[in-house]
Amino acid sequence: MLFFRSEERVREWCKATGHPLRPLVRMDQLWDMAQAWYATRLEASARRPQPAEMRMILGRLGLVEEFWDPLSDAFRDSPGGSSRS
């Protein structure tokens, strides 16, 4: 994960390094996602959110593009993407 001051800086970095621009997440969205994702982490019954729960969390944050879908492989085989085994 890389952090940038602005979308403009992200675009400059992508252009300079030849990396494709991917969907972005703002720091406030990242913070809200972490709070929802790990809300029950200290409870004995804590578990990872299931795909439907992930979609709900991400959807509330406005992260609805296919990139954020936990069941999507849209970026897996694209340039700069990572393959899952």
N, C-alpha and C positions, 0 to 999 in steps of 0.2 A: 504494500500500500504506500502510495506516495502522497504527500501533502503539498498543496500549492496555495498561494495567496489569492488567486483568482482564476476564473475560467480562461482569461486571456493568457495567463502564465502557463496553464495546461496546454493550450493550443500552441503556444510558442515552443514548449518542450517537445510536444509530439512532432511538430514540424522539424525541429532541430535533430531529433533522434530517429525519425522515421517510424515511430510507433503510431498505430492507429488510435484515433480518439475513441474512447469507450465511454459508456454512461458514467456520469459524475454523481457524487454524493457530497452534500454540504456537511460541515461539521455539526450543525444543529441536528440534521437528519441522522448522522452517525451516532450522536449522543442519545437521541431518542430511541434509535434502534437498539443500542446496547442496553438501555434501561428496560425496554420491553423484553428483549431476548433473554436477559439474565435476571429478570425480576424474581424468580424463585430459586436461583442458583444455590442459596444457602439452606434450602429446605431439603430434608431427607428424601422427599419424593421428586426432587428436581430431575428434569429430563430435557433433552434438546427439543425445540419446537418441531412439530411435524410439518410437512409441506403446506398443508392448508393453513396452519397457524403462521408459518413463515410468510405466506402470501398476504394474510391479514395484517401482520405487523408491517410488512413492506408497503402494502397498499395504503395504510393510514399515513405513511410518510411520503406518499406520492411517488414511490419507487415501483412503477408498474410496467416498465418496459420489459421485453422478453429477457433481457440480461438478468433481471432480478428474480425471474421465475425459478424456483429451486429445482424444477423438473425439466428445464430447458437445456438443450445442448447447442443452442444457436451460435455460441461463440467458440465452441470446443475446437472445431477444425478450421477456424479462420486464421489468417496471418496474425501472429502475436498471441493466439489463444493457446490454452494449455489442454492437453488431452488427459482425460480421466480414464483409468483402467478399471 
